[in-house]
Amino acid sequence: MNGSLFMKPTLKNKSLLKLVFFFLVLSFSSCKNSQTSGLKNGDLLFVKAKATGLSGAINNVTQKQKDASFDHIGILEKQGTSLFVLHAAPKGGSQRQKFNDFLKDQADDGQKVIVYRLKPEFQKSVPNAIAKANLMLGKPYNFNYILDENSYYCSDYIERSFREDHIFTLEPMTFKDPKTGKTNEFWEEFYAKKNLKVPEGEPGCNPNGLAASEKIERIKEL
């Protein structure tokens, strides 16, 4: 053997490697920018629901539109070139999370994110909503899904953020399977374990209900 496999890289090879590296960086940057391009302060990030577990149970009793099947929601906050998501989640409660970390968490769970936006005539509500959402940071997650001033669940956190301008409304909650008209078995067991009565008819909100609002419009999928 002439040892050619172990020869030092030539100037030509070095230039080629640099060119390949440049295009890889450019490709990554382009992909990242395509995710964030066009996003606006106050955009609502809806997370598509899973078919099973808590996610599926929430969607089963709340889905209103065929193409809207969600189990989580957050609000986008832009500060210069930095992006954050304000949301209430089981892990961490009401929090301010980096946008890329939020997307990664959803991708790791196999869930996609759909962007919705307040229609132009309601955009004036965004600054107040962002300010209110920041004031509510640090509260624990509401695992009972019954309105409580000391803890919030995801759609509750968003509804409260926009409450002053009446963007969303609270509605009587239902835990009944629309196919049978009976309380979904998942929710019967869920509240039985907590020694609580299923809060059928009590005021509340959910991601699917918020997505159905006529005051917002679907923008794109991330």
MITISE-857420 format. One record per residue: residue number from 0; residue in three letters; z, y, x of N, C-alpha, C, O in turn. Coordinates in steps of 0.05 Angstrom, whole numbers, padded with zeros to 5 digits. Last residue first. Layout:
NUM  ala  Z  Y  X  Z  Y  X  Z  Y  X  Z  Y  X
...
//
This chain:
221  leu  00248  00489  -00916  00252  00491  -00887  00248  00463  -00874  00251  00460  -00850
220  glu  00205  00511  -00967  00222  00490  -00957  00224  00492  -00927  00204  00497  -00913
219  lys  00208  00575  -01003  00196  00554  -00986  00216  00533  -00979  00240  00536  -00983
218  ile  00223  00603  -01053  00206  00615  -01031  00192  00593  -01015  00168  00593  -01013
217  arg  00237  00612  -01121  00235  00593  -01099  00215  00604  -01078  00194  00614  -01086
216  glu  00278  00665  -01145  00253  00651  -01144  00251  00634  -01119  00263  00640  -01098
215  ile  00326  00690  -01194  00318  00682  -01167  00291  00667  -01169  00283  00658  -01190
214  lys  00337  00699  -01246  00339  00722  -01228  00332  00716  -01199  00331  00733  -01182
213  glu  00338  00656  -01277  00313  00671  -01278  00314  00695  -01259  00294  00709  -01257
212  ser  00369  00597  -01250  00371  00625  -01258  00344  00639  -01257  00328  00635  -01239
211  ala  00368  00547  -01230  00353  00551  -01255  00354  00580  -01264  00341  00588  -01284
210  ala  00403  00547  -01188  00374  00546  -01182  00357  00552  -01206  00335  00561  -01204
209  leu  00452  00544  -01215  00445  00568  -01202  00415  00570  -01196  00402  00591  -01198
208  gly  00448  00490  -01233  00450  00512  -01253  00442  00539  -01240  00428  00554  -01253
207  asn  00449  00463  -01185  00425  00461  -01202  00425  00484  -01223  00404  00494  -01230
206  pro  00501  00477  -01164  00476  00485  -01151  00451  00484  -01169  00435  00503  -01168
205  asn  00545  00499  -01217  00535  00479  -01199  00509  00488  -01186  00496  00506  -01197
204  cys  00606  00521  -01249  00578  00524  -01242  00571  00502  -01222  00588  00487  -01213
203  gly  00651  00533  -01305  00645  00526  -01277  00616  00531  -01272  00602  00543  -01288
202  pro  00699  00522  -01357  00679  00539  -01343  00676  00531  -01314  00695  00524  -01300
201  glu  00702  00457  -01389  00715  00479  -01376  00694  00496  -01361  00674  00485  -01353
200  gly  00675  00412  -01409  00674  00437  -01424  00688  00461  -01412  00686  00483  -01422
199  glu  00716  00366  -01376  00692  00370  -01393  00695  00396  -01410  00716  00400  -01423
198  pro  00748  00350  -01331  00747  00378  -01342  00722  00384  -01358  00709  00404  -01354
197  val  00785  00292  -01339  00758  00302  -01333  00755  00329  -01346  00758  00332  -01371
196  lys  00851  00300  -01317  00833  00296  -01339  00806  00307  -01331  00804  00328  -01319
195  leu  00879  00269  -01260  00870  00292  -01274  00852  00284  -01297  00838  00264  -01295
194  asn  00894  00235  -01219  00912  00238  -01242  00906  00263  -01257  00923  00277  -01267
193  lys  00857  00223  -01182  00872  00248  -01178  00892  00253  -01200  00906  00274  -01200
192  lys  00834  00179  -01203  00847  00176  -01177  00864  00201  -01171  00884  00199  -01156
191  ala  00808  00202  -01247  00830  00183  -01251  00847  00180  -01226  00871  00179  -01227
190  tyr  00766  00229  -01225  00789  00245  -01235  00813  00227  -01241  00836  00236  -01240
189  phe  00734  00185  -01208  00740  00207  -01190  00765  00222  -01199  00783  00227  -01183
188  glu  00725  00155  -01253  00742  00144  -01232  00751  00166  -01213  00774  00165  -01203
187  glu  00693  00191  -01282  00718  00180  -01294  00737  00170  -01272  00761  00175  -01273
186  trp  00651  00199  -01246  00670  00221  -01251  00695  00212  -01265  00717  00223  -01260
185  phe  00625  00149  -01248  00634  00160  -01222  00656  00181  -01227  00677  00180  -01214
184  glu  00610  00145  -01302  00631  00128  -01291  00642  00138  -01265  00666  00136  -01260
183  asn  00601  00202  -01342  00591  00186  -01319  00614  00171  -01307  00636  00182  -01302
182  thr  00614  00200  -01410  00623  00210  -01384  00614  00191  -01362  00618  00166  -01364
181  lys  00553  00192  -01449  00581  00185  -01443  00588  00196  -01415  00570  00200  -01398
180  gly  00500  00198  -01457  00518  00216  -01472  00547  00211  -01467  00565  00223  -01479
179  thr  00461  00170  -01430  00479  00155  -01448  00497  00173  -01466  00506  00164  -01487
178  lys  00432  00207  -01403  00418  00184  -01414  00435  00170  -01435  00425  00158  -01454
177  pro  00466  00245  -01381  00448  00253  -01402  00433  00230  -01416  00423  00233  -01438
176  asp  00533  00231  -01372  00507  00222  -01365  00487  00229  -01387  00491  00221  -01410
175  lys  00578  00286  -01368  00566  00264  -01383  00539  00257  -01373  00523  00274  -01365
174  phe  00605  00328  -01351  00606  00305  -01333  00594  00281  -01347  00599  00258  -01339
173  thr  00596  00398  -01354  00594  00371  -01367  00593  00350  -01345  00581  00354  -01324
172  met  00625  00463  -01363  00617  00441  -01346  00614  00415  -01363  00627  00412  -01383
171  pro  00600  00522  -01390  00617  00498  -01395  00607  00475  -01379  00584  00467  -01380
170  glu  00587  00570  -01337  00579  00555  -01362  00598  00532  -01366  00612  00523  -01347
169  leu  00581  00633  -01307  00596  00609  -01310  00588  00596  -01337  00584  00610  -01357
168  thr  00521  00662  -01279  00542  00660  -01300  00556  00633  -01299  00544  00613  -01291
167  phe  00497  00710  -01230  00499  00683  -01241  00521  00682  -01262  00537  00701  -01264
166  ile  00499  00765  -01227  00474  00751  -01221  00474  00723  -01233  00454  00714  -01244
165  his  00537  00807  -01236  00530  00788  -01257  00503  00774  -01252  00487  00771  -01270
164  asp  00557  00837  -01196  00532  00846  -01207  00521  00827  -01228  00498  00829  -01237
163  glu  00604  00810  -01184  00606  00838  -01191  00580  00848  -01205  00581  00866  -01222
162  arg  00586  00759  -01167  00598  00763  -01193  00598  00792  -01202  00594  00797  -01226
161  phe  00567  00740  -01119  00549  00757  -01135  00561  00766  -01162  00548  00778  -01178
160  ser  00610  00710  -01101  00598  00730  -01084  00581  00750  -01099  00581  00774  -01093
159  arg  00618  00673  -01143  00638  00694  -01139  00626  00717  -01121  00632  00740  -01126
158  glu  00573  00640  -01134  00576  00655  -01159  00595  00678  -01156  00590  00700  -01166
157  ile  00587  00619  -01083  00564  00636  -01086  00565  00653  -01112  00559  00677  -01111
156  tyr  00633  00590  -01096  00634  00610  -01074  00611  00629  -01077  00615  00653  -01074
155  asp  00612  00554  -01133  00634  00573  -01141  00635  00596  -01121  00638  00619  -01129
154  ser  00580  00523  -01102  00567  00541  -01121  00587  00562  -01132  00579  00584  -01138
153  cys  00623  00497  -01068  00599  00512  -01058  00587  00532  -01078  00584  00555  -01071
152  tyr  00691  00514  -01086  00670  00494  -01080  00644  00510  -01077  00643  00534  -01082
151  tyr  00752  00543  -01060  00726  00545  -01073  00708  00521  -01067  00710  00509  -01045
150  ser  00819  00564  -01073  00801  00546  -01060  00774  00547  -01075  00774  00552  -01099
149  asn  00850  00598  -01103  00858  00593  -01075  00840  00574  -01060  00845  00568  -01037
148  glu  00835  00602  -01155  00833  00626  -01139  00839  00622  -01109  00835  00639  -01093
147  asp  00793  00554  -01184  00819  00559  -01172  00816  00583  -01154  00797  00585  -01139
146  leu  00759  00511  -01228  00762  00537  -01217  00791  00543  -01208  00810  00539  -01223
145  ile  00750  00447  -01204  00762  00462  -01226  00769  00489  -01215  00783  00491  -01196
144  tyr  00738  00412  -01163  00716  00425  -01178  00726  00437  -01204  00711  00438  -01224
143  asn  00773  00390  -01128  00776  00382  -01156  00753  00393  -01174  00750  00384  -01196
142  phe  00766  00410  -01078  00757  00382  -01082  00760  00373  -01111  00751  00351  -01119
141  asn  00750  00466  -01051  00762  00458  -01077  00751  00430  -01084  00729  00428  -01095
140  tyr  00768  00481  -00984  00748  00471  -01003  00762  00461  -01029  00784  00450  -01027
139  pro  00806  00541  -00966  00800  00512  -00965  00779  00505  -00987  00774  00520  -01005
138  lys  00781  00603  -00937  00794  00588  -00959  00787  00558  -00958  00765  00551  -00949
137  gly  00750  00626  -00898  00776  00616  -00891  00791  00601  -00912  00812  00589  -00907
136  leu  00720  00681  -00934  00720  00661  -00912  00748  00652  -00906  00768  00667  -00909
135  met  00718  00722  -00969  00728  00697  -00979  00728  00675  -00958  00735  00652  -00964
134  leu  00693  00764  -00944  00721  00767  -00951  00734  00741  -00960  00758  00738  -00958
133  asn  00640  00746  -00942  00656  00747  -00917  00686  00750  -00923  00702  00740  -00907
132  ala  00626  00752  -00996  00627  00725  -00984  00643  00725  -00958  00658  00706  -00953
131  lys  00627  00808  -01000  00646  00792  -01015  00649  00764  -01003  00671  00754  -01000
130  ala  00583  00820  -00967  00610  00831  -00960  00631  00814  -00974  00652  00808  -00962
129  ile  00542  00795  -00995  00548  00787  -00967  00576  00796  -00959  00591  00781  -00947
128  ala  00544  00825  -01042  00549  00796  -01043  00556  00785  -01015  00574  00769  -01012
127  asn  00530  00876  -01025  00557  00871  -01037  00564  00842  -01037  00587  00834  -01031
126  pro  00476  00866  -01008  00497  00876  -00990  00526  00871  -01000  00543  00862  -00985
125  val  00450  00845  -01058  00454  00829  -01034  00476  00840  -01016  00494  00825  -01008
124  ser  00435  00876  -01100  00461  00862  -01102  00469  00848  -01076  00492  00841  -01072
123  lys  00384  00893  -01094  00406  00913  -01088  00433  00900  -01089  00453  00912  -01079
122  gln  00352  00853  -01113  00358  00853  -01085  00380  00873  -01077  00394  00869  -01057
121  phe  00333  00852  -01164  00362  00845  -01161  00370  00846  -01131  00393  00840  -01125
120  glu  00280  00863  -01164  00297  00881  -01180  00327  00875  -01177  00344  00891  -01186
119  pro  00258  00820  -01133  00261  00848  -01123  00280  00865  -01138  00295  00881  -01126
118  lys  00300  00761  -01141  00276  00776  -01147  00280  00806  -01139  00303  00815  -01138
117  leu  00332  00726  -01089  00335  00743  -01112  00309  00758  -01116  00297  00767  -01097
116  arg  00305  00663  -01068  00311  00691  -01062  00314  00707  -01089  00300  00701  -01108
115  tyr  00312  00599  -01035  00308  00615  -01059  00315  00644  -01052  00330  00649  -01033
114  val  00292  00546  -00995  00300  00574  -00996  00292  00587  -01022  00269  00585  -01031
113  ile  00318  00482  -00985  00298  00498  -01000  00309  00526  -01002  00332  00531  -01010
112  val  00326  00430  -00939  00336  00455  -00949  00313  00471  -00961  00292  00474  -00950
111  lys  00339  00359  -00943  00322  00382  -00937  00334  00407  -00950  00351  00405  -00968
110  gln  00377  00307  -00911  00373  00326  -00934  00357  00350  -00925  00361  00361  -00903
109  gly  00398  00272  -00874  00373  00265  -00887  00367  00283  -00911  00352  00275  -00929
108  asp  00440  00288  -00845  00447  00274  -00870  00422  00266  -00885  00423  00254  -00907
107  asp  00415  00316  -00806  00430  00292  -00798  00437  00275  -00822  00439  00251  -00820
106  ala  00398  00359  -00836  00378  00340  -00826  00391  00314  -00818  00380  00293  -00822
105  gln  00446  00386  -00844  00432  00375  -00867  00411  00354  -00858  00408  00333  -00871
104  asp  00460  00399  -00792  00478  00383  -00808  00463  00370  -00831  00468  00347  -00838
103  lys  00417  00432  -00778  00420  00406  -00764  00438  00388  -00780  00433  00364  -00782
102  leu  00425  00477  -00810  00401  00461  -00814  00404  00433  -00802  00396  00413  -00813
101  phe  00474  00494  -00787  00473  00487  -00815  00449  00469  -00821  00451  00449  -00834
100  asp  00456  00507  -00736  00476  00485  -00739  00477  00476  -00768  00479  00452  -00773
99  asn  00423  00550  -00747  00411  00525  -00735  00430  00501  -00738  00422  00479  -00742
98  phe  00460  00588  -00767  00438  00578  -00783  00427  00551  -00773  00424  00532  -00788
97  lys  00530  00580  -00758  00504  00587  -00746  00482  00573  -00762  00484  00550  -00769
96  gln  00573  00596  -00813  00562  00576  -00794  00535  00586  -00783  00520  00599  -00797
95  arg  00631  00611  -00840  00607  00625  -00831  00596  00608  -00808  00607  00607  -00786
94  gln  00663  00581  -00898  00658  00585  -00870  00633  00601  -00865  00616  00604  -00882
93  ser  00710  00548  -00935  00692  00571  -00936  00688  00581  -00907  00708  00588  -00894
92  gly  00716  00482  -00906  00721  00501  -00928  00701  00524  -00927  00678  00520  -00920
91  gly  00712  00441  -00869  00714  00468  -00860  00719  00489  -00881  00725  00512  -00874
90  lys  00678  00398  -00906  00688  00400  -00879  00689  00429  -00870  00668  00440  -00863
89  pro  00660  00414  -00957  00683  00397  -00955  00695  00397  -00927  00720  00396  -00924
88  ala  00643  00485  -00956  00636  00457  -00952  00661  00440  -00950  00682  00450  -00941
87  ala  00614  00544  -00974  00639  00529  -00976  00631  00499  -00975  00616  00489  -00992
86  his  00580  00593  -00931  00581  00572  -00951  00609  00558  -00952  00624  00560  -00933
85  leu  00534  00630  -00898  00560  00632  -00910  00561  00611  -00933  00546  00613  -00951
84  val  00499  00623  -00840  00500  00614  -00867  00529  00615  -00876  00547  00604  -00864
83  phe  00463  00669  -00797  00486  00653  -00804  00484  00644  -00833  00469  00656  -00849
82  leu  00424  00692  -00742  00425  00682  -00770  00449  00665  -00774  00456  00648  -00757
81  ser  00406  00748  -00702  00423  00724  -00707  00424  00718  -00736  00425  00736  -00753
80  thr  00381  00794  -00693  00364  00770  -00690  00380  00745  -00696  00369  00723  -00694
79  gly  00419  00829  -00738  00400  00832  -00717  00381  00808  -00716  00367  00802  -00736
78  gln  00442  00784  -00778  00454  00806  -00762  00437  00809  -00738  00440  00794  -00718
77  lys  00438  00757  -00842  00423  00764  -00818  00437  00788  -00804  00444  00808  -00817
76  glu  00460  00703  -00879  00467  00729  -00869  00453  00735  -00843  00454  00719  -00824
75  leu  00447  00664  -00936  00439  00672  -00909  00448  00700  -00903  00445  00719  -00919
74  ile  00490  00621  -00971  00476  00646  -00971  00471  00655  -00942  00489  00653  -00925
73  gly  00484  00554  -00998  00496  00574  -00980  00480  00599  -00982  00458  00599  -00993
72  ile  00497  00493  -01033  00483  00519  -01031  00499  00537  -01012  00524  00536  -01011
71  his  00484  00426  -01058  00499  00445  -01041  00482  00471  -01039  00458  00471  -01043
70  asp  00453  00392  -01087  00481  00387  -01087  00498  00406  -01070  00522  00403  -01068
69  phe  00393  00391  -01129  00410  00401  -01108  00439  00394  -01110  00450  00390  -01132
68  ser  00334  00390  -01149  00354  00369  -01148  00372  00375  -01125  00367  00366  -01102
67  ala  00280  00410  -01182  00304  00422  -01170  00326  00401  -01172  00337  00396  -01194
66  asp  00237  00391  -01209  00233  00395  -01181  00257  00408  -01167  00256  00417  -01144
65  lys  00258  00387  -01261  00247  00363  -01248  00245  00366  -01218  00250  00348  -01203
64  gln  00320  00418  -01276  00291  00420  -01272  00282  00396  -01256  00296  00386  -01239
63  lys  00373  00404  -01281  00360  00418  -01303  00330  00419  -01301  00316  00420  -01321
62  gln  00428  00363  -01264  00400  00370  -01259  00387  00381  -01284  00389  00370  -01306
61  thr  00480  00346  -01274  00474  00375  -01274  00445  00382  -01271  00437  00405  -01276
60  val  00491  00293  -01270  00501  00307  -01294  00494  00337  -01295  00502  00350  -01314
59  asn  00466  00278  -01222  00462  00262  -01247  00470  00278  -01272  00456  00276  -01292
58  asn  00486  00311  -01182  00459  00315  -01192  00454  00302  -01219  00440  00312  -01236
57  ile  00536  00287  -01175  00534  00315  -01182  00507  00320  -01195  00505  00333  -01216
56  ala  00521  00236  -01159  00537  00239  -01184  00536  00268  -01193  00535  00273  -01218
55  gly  00494  00244  -01111  00480  00233  -01134  00494  00238  -01160  00482  00243  -01181
54  ser  00539  00263  -01081  00514  00279  -01084  00499  00270  -01109  00491  00287  -01125
53  leu  00573  00219  -01082  00581  00244  -01094  00557  00262  -01100  00555  00274  -01122
52  gly  00525  00165  -01086  00550  00177  -01078  00557  00202  -01093  00546  00206  -01115
51  thr  00452  00177  -01085  00476  00162  -01089  00501  00177  -01081  00500  00200  -01072
50  ala  00410  00209  -01072  00408  00193  -01097  00434  00179  -01104  00438  00171  -01127
49  lys  00424  00277  -01052  00418  00249  -01046  00418  00234  -01073  00425  00245  -01094
48  ala  00394  00342  -01063  00414  00321  -01067  00404  00293  -01059  00380  00287  -01058
47  lys  00378  00394  -01018  00369  00373  -01037  00389  00351  -01038  00401  00343  -01018
46  val  00409  00456  -01016  00406  00430  -01003  00399  00409  -01023  00414  00405  -01043
45  phe  00388  00523  -01014  00396  00500  -01031  00390  00474  -01016  00368  00471  -01005
44  leu  00404  00584  -00994  00395  00559  -00983  00406  00536  -00999  00430  00530  -00998
43  leu  00382  00648  -01010  00399  00626  -01018  00388  00600  -01008  00364  00594  -01013
42  asp  00383  00709  -00974  00368  00686  -00984  00388  00664  -00990  00408  00660  -00976
41  gly  00411  00750  -00949  00417  00744  -00977  00401  00721  -00989  00406  00714  -01012
40  asn  00358  00773  -00909  00387  00774  -00914  00392  00769  -00944  00380  00781  -00961
39  lys  00302  00728  -00907  00314  00754  -00912  00344  00752  -00916  00354  00731  -00924
38  leu  00248  00697  -00871  00275  00696  -00883  00287  00723  -00885  00284  00740  -00868
37  gly  00201  00701  -00842  00201  00709  -00870  00228  00707  -00884  00230  00715  -00907
36  ser  00217  00649  -00797  00199  00671  -00805  00200  00676  -00835  00200  00657  -00852
35  thr  00248  00605  -00785  00262  00630  -00792  00244  00652  -00801  00253  00672  -00812
34  gln  00211  00565  -00776  00234  00559  -00793  00247  00585  -00803  00255  00587  -00826
33  ser  00177  00586  -00739  00166  00580  -00765  00189  00574  -00786  00185  00579  -00809
32  asn  00209  00589  -00694  00203  00613  -00708  00192  00608  -00736  00196  00624  -00754
31  lys  00210  00534  -00680  00235  00548  -00687  00230  00573  -00703  00244  00579  -00723
30  cys  00157  00527  -00667  00169  00511  -00688  00194  00524  -00699  00199  00526  -00723
29  ser  00152  00562  -00624  00135  00566  -00648  00147  00552  -00672  00148  00562  -00694
28  ser  00186  00539  -00587  00192  00566  -00597  00177  00571  -00623  00187  00584  -00642
27  phe  00159  00491  -00578  00186  00491  -00589  00193  00518  -00602  00205  00519  -00623
26  ser  00112  00511  -00555  00111  00495  -00580  00138  00495  -00594  00139  00497  -00618
25  leu  00131  00536  -00510  00117  00552  -00530  00116  00538  -00557  00120  00550  -00578
24  val  00151  00492  -00482  00169  00513  -00490  00156  00530  -00513  00170  00537  -00532
23  leu  00102  00465  -00475  00124  00452  -00489  00144  00473  -00500  00153  00471  -00523
22  phe  00073  00501  -00444  00064  00495  -00471  00085  00481  -00488  00086  00484  -00512
21  phe  00104  00501  -00397  00100  00526  -00412  00092  00520  -00441  00102  00533  -00459
20  phe  00098  00448  -00380  00125  00457  -00388  00123  00483  -00405  00138  00486  -00425
19  val  00044  00449  -00367  00053  00431  -00388  00080  00440  -00399  00085  00441  -00423
18  leu  00045  00486  -00325  00029  00492  -00349  00038  00475  -00373  00040  00485  -00395
17  lys  00076  00460  -00288  00086  00485  -00298  00071  00492  -00325  00083  00502  -00343
16  leu  00042  00417  -00277  00069  00412  -00289  00080  00438  -00302  00092  00437  -00323
15  leu  -00001  00444  -00253  -00005  00429  -00278  00021  00424  -00293  00023  00427  -00317
14  ser  00023  00464  -00208  00013  00483  -00227  00008  00469  -00254  00013  00481  -00275
13  lys  00034  00416  -00182  00056  00433  -00190  00047  00453  -00211  00062  00459  -00230
12  asn  -00017  00397  -00172  00000  00382  -00191  00023  00399  -00200  00031  00398  -00224
11  lys  -00035  00435  -00136  -00049  00432  -00161  -00032  00418  -00181  -00031  00425  -00205
10  leu  -00001  00427  -00093  00000  00453  -00107  -00013  00451  -00134  -00004  00463  -00154
9  thr  00025  00360  -00100  00007  00380  -00089  00010  00405  -00104  00022  00406  -00126
8  pro  00086  00326  -00089  00068  00338  -00108  00051  00359  -00094  00061  00375  -00078
7  lys  00087  00276  -00037  00097  00301  -00048  00077  00313  -00067  00053  00311  -00062
6  met  00080  00206  -00052  00071  00230  -00038  00083  00255  -00052  00088  00255  -00076
5  phe  00089  00158  -00074  00113  00173  -00065  00105  00198  -00050  00122  00210  -00036
4  leu  00042  00134  -00085  00060  00138  -00107  00084  00156  -00100  00097  00169  -00117
3  ser  00018  00124  -00036  00010  00148  -00051  00028  00154  -00074  00030  00177  -00083
2  gly  00026  00083  00000  00049  00100  -00006  00042  00125  -00022  00057  00144  -00023
1  asn  -00013  00046  00008  -00015  00070  00024  00007  00090  00018  00008  00112  00030
0  met  00000  -00024  00017  00000  00000  00000  00000  00025  00017  00012  00025  00039
//
